[in-house]
């Protein structure tokens, strides 16, 4: 990095609660562009008081928001001398350990984004690691993608797409169309795609990269893809659309072909 970046990171290491710090997001995984920000993960054993965090930021930024709780504990600020935004997320160590265990070792699946945090861990760049705690967690991901986790992700999320007897995403989208409720329609399409991509990444034994540029990432990194998946998704996202249910059926049908 550079001296300014290093000096900012060093100030967080002074707190005894801080066990490790890593750089994540698109910059760490080489998917950044000119509008990408810096995602900094600060792993803590206990909370760092907001007033202490503010003292770090107010010296280097004229635009900041400290003590954000919208997406979890964190601070967001624009570093004047670097001309870039920092998103600093404070992650409880115990929570992170439990998440890793539940997904990678106990094979629990979620409704979409199951392995998203594991992707962050695997591709993050360690900036500080007091007792090699973070490095030891990363080493756990060197093992093969668990077959049981793959099956659980596919089973759970495929059921949600349409096979669930009641309140599948397909069923909810159908009702939203009948009601002409386009807010609900877009909300359920988003949930549908979250589960859809969770299945694709699991089938390919890839960790889920998050919410950005998923079509592009899948095309570059997944060998097994449904037929016409990119064109069908692009059509699905044009709303209102009288062919929405047909498009959903095509997405599900072609997805099942690569599962069976």
C-alpha positions in Angstrom: 0.0 0.0 0.0 1.5 3.3 1.0 2.5 5.2 4.2 -0.8 6.9 4.7 -2.7 3.6 4.4 -0.2 1.8 6.7 -0.5 4.6 9.3 -4.3 4.3 9.4 -4.1 0.6 9.9 -1.5 0.9 12.6 -3.7 3.1 14.7 -6.3 0.3 15.0 -3.7 -2.2 16.1 -3.1 -0.1 19.3 -6.5 -1.2 20.7 -6.1 -4.4 22.9 -9.5 -5.6 21.6 -8.1 -5.9 18.0 -6.9 -9.4 17.1 -6.5 -9.1 13.4 -7.1 -6.7 10.4 -7.6 -7.7 6.8 -8.3 -6.0 3.5 -11.3 -7.5 1.7 -13.8 -6.6 -1.0 -13.1 -6.2 -4.7 -9.6 -4.7 -4.2 -8.4 -7.8 -2.3 -9.9 -10.2 -4.9 -8.6 -8.2 -7.9 -12.1 -7.2 -9.1 -12.0 -3.5 -8.3 -12.6 -0.6 -10.6 -12.1 3.1 -10.3 -15.1 3.6 -8.0 -14.2 0.8 -5.6 -13.6 1.6 -2.0 -11.4 -0.1 0.6 -13.1 -2.7 2.7 -11.3 -3.1 6.0 -12.2 -5.9 8.4 -11.2 -5.3 12.0 -11.6 -8.5 14.1 -12.3 -7.7 17.7 -12.8 -9.5 21.0 -14.9 -6.6 22.3 -16.3 -3.4 21.0 -14.0 -0.4 20.5 -15.8 2.7 21.9 -17.0 5.0 19.1 -15.3 8.1 20.6 -11.9 6.4 20.2 -12.6 5.4 16.6 -13.7 9.0 15.8 -10.3 10.3 17.0 -8.6 8.3 14.3 -10.9 9.4 11.6 -11.4 13.1 12.2 -7.7 13.8 11.7 -7.7 12.3 8.1 -11.2 12.9 6.8 -13.6 15.8 6.3 -16.5 13.5 5.5 -17.3 10.6 7.7 -19.9 8.6 9.5 -18.8 6.9 12.7 -20.7 4.3 14.6 -22.8 3.0 11.6 -25.0 0.1 12.5 -27.0 -0.2 9.2 -25.0 -3.2 7.9 -23.3 -4.2 11.2 -20.9 -2.3 13.4 -18.6 -0.1 11.3 -17.3 3.3 10.2 -17.3 4.9 6.8 -15.1 7.8 5.8 -13.4 9.5 2.9 -9.6 9.7 3.4 -8.7 13.1 2.0 -5.0 12.4 1.1 -5.8 9.1 -0.6 -9.0 10.4 -2.4 -10.8 7.1 -1.5 -13.5 5.8 0.8 -12.8 3.4 3.6 -15.5 1.1 4.9 -14.2 -0.2 8.2 -16.2 -3.2 9.6 -15.7 -4.4 13.2 -16.3 -8.2 13.3 -16.7 -10.1 16.6 -14.1 -12.9 16.6 -16.4 -15.4 18.3 -19.2 -14.7 15.8 -16.8 -15.2 12.9 -15.5 -18.4 14.3 -19.0 -19.8 14.8 -20.0 -18.7 11.2 -17.0 -20.6 9.8 -17.8 -23.7 11.8 -21.5 -23.7 11.0 -21.0 -23.4 7.3 -17.7 -25.2 6.5 -17.7 -27.9 9.2 -21.4 -28.4 10.1 -22.6 -27.7 6.5 -25.5 -25.3 7.3 -27.0 -23.7 4.2 -28.7 -20.3 4.1 -31.3 -18.7 1.8 -28.7 -17.4 -0.6 -25.2 -16.1 0.0 -24.3 -19.2 2.1 -20.5 -19.0 1.7 -20.2 -15.2 1.2 -18.3 -14.6 4.4 -16.0 -17.5 3.6 -15.1 -15.9 0.3 -14.2 -12.7 2.1 -12.0 -14.7 4.5 -10.3 -16.8 1.8 -9.4 -13.9 -0.5 -8.7 -11.2 2.1 -5.2 -9.9 2.5 -4.0 -10.0 6.1 -2.7 -6.7 7.3 -2.3 -7.5 11.0 -2.6 -10.8 12.8 -1.5 -10.6 16.5 -1.5 -14.3 17.2 -2.0 -15.9 13.8 -5.7 -16.3 14.6 -6.9 -15.1 11.2 -4.2 -17.1 9.3 -5.3 -20.2 11.1 -8.9 -19.6 10.0 -7.9 -19.1 6.4 -6.0 -22.4 6.5 -9.3 -24.2 7.2 -10.5 -23.2 3.8 -7.6 -25.0 2.1 -9.6 -28.2 2.4 -11.9 -29.4 -0.4 -15.3 -27.9 -0.8 -17.5 -30.1 1.5 -19.8 -32.4 -0.5 -22.5 -32.2 2.2 -22.4 -28.4 2.1 -22.9 -28.5 -1.6 -25.9 -30.8 -1.3 -27.4 -28.8 1.5 -27.1 -25.5 -0.4 -28.7 -27.1 -3.6 -31.5 -28.8 -1.7 -32.5 -25.8 0.4 -32.3 -23.2 -2.3 -33.8 -25.2 -5.1 -36.8 -25.9 -2.9 -37.2 -22.1 -2.3 -37.2 -21.4 -6.1 -40.3 -23.3 -7.0 -40.5 -26.8 -5.5 -41.6 -25.7 -2.0 -45.4 -26.5 -1.7 -46.2 -23.1 -0.2 -44.7 -19.7 -0.6 -41.9 -20.5 -3.0 -40.3 -17.5 -4.7 -42.1 -18.5 -7.9 -45.4 -18.6 -6.1 -44.8 -15.2 -4.5 -43.8 -13.7 -7.8 -46.9 -15.0 -9.5 -49.1 -13.4 -6.8 -47.2 -10.1 -7.1 -47.8 -10.1 -10.8 -51.5 -10.8 -10.3 -51.7 -7.9 -7.8 -49.6 -5.6 -10.0 -47.5 -5.1 -6.9 -44.2 -4.2 -8.6 -42.4 -3.4 -5.3 -43.1 -6.9 -4.1 -42.3 -8.4 -7.5 -38.8 -6.9 -7.5 -38.2 -7.9 -3.9 -39.0 -11.5 -4.6 -37.0 -11.6 -7.9 -34.0 -10.4 -5.9 -34.5 -13.3 -3.4 -35.0 -15.7 -6.3 -31.7 -14.7 -7.8 -29.9 -14.9 -4.4 -30.9 -18.6 -4.1 -30.3 -19.2 -7.8 -26.7 -18.0 -7.7 -26.1 -19.8 -4.4 -26.9 -23.0 -6.2 -24.6 -22.2 -9.2 -21.6 -21.5 -7.0 -22.2 -24.6 -4.9 -22.4 -26.8 -7.9 -19.1 -25.4 -9.1 -17.6 -25.7 -5.6 -16.9 -22.0 -5.6 -17.4 -19.7 -2.6 -20.0 -17.0 -3.2 -18.3 -13.7 -4.1 -21.1 -11.4 -2.8 -23.7 -9.3 -4.7 -21.7 -7.5 -7.4 -21.1 -8.5 -11.0 -22.4 -12.1 -10.4 -23.0 -12.9 -14.1 -19.6 -11.8 -15.1 -18.0 -13.7 -12.1 -19.9 -16.9 -12.9 -18.9 -16.8 -16.6 -15.3 -16.4 -15.7 -15.0 -18.8 -12.8 -17.8 -21.5 -13.2 -17.4 -24.4 -15.6 -21.0 -25.6 -15.1 -23.6 -23.0 -16.0 -27.3 -23.3 -17.1 -28.1 -22.7 -20.7 -28.9 -19.1 -21.5 -28.6 -18.1 -17.9 -27.2 -14.7 -18.6 -29.7 -13.7 -21.2 -32.7 -15.1 -19.2 -31.6 -13.1 -16.1 -31.2 -9.9 -18.2 -34.8 -10.5 -19.5 -36.1 -11.2 -16.0 -34.8 -7.8 -14.8 -36.8 -5.9 -17.3 -40.0 -5.2 -15.4 -43.0 -5.0 -15.9 -42.6 -8.0 -18.2 -45.5 -10.2 -19.3 -43.1 -13.2 -19.8 -41.7 -13.2 -16.2 -43.1 -16.6 -15.2 -41.9 -18.2 -18.5 -38.5 -16.7 -17.8 -38.5 -18.1 -14.3 -39.5 -21.5 -15.5 -36.6 -21.5 -18.1 -34.2 -20.5 -15.4 -35.3 -23.3 -13.1 -35.5 -25.9 -15.9 -32.0 -25.2 -17.1 -30.6 -25.0 -13.6 -32.1 -28.5 -12.9 -30.3 -29.9 -16.0 -26.9 -29.1 -14.5 -27.9 -30.6 -11.1 -29.3 -33.9 -12.3 
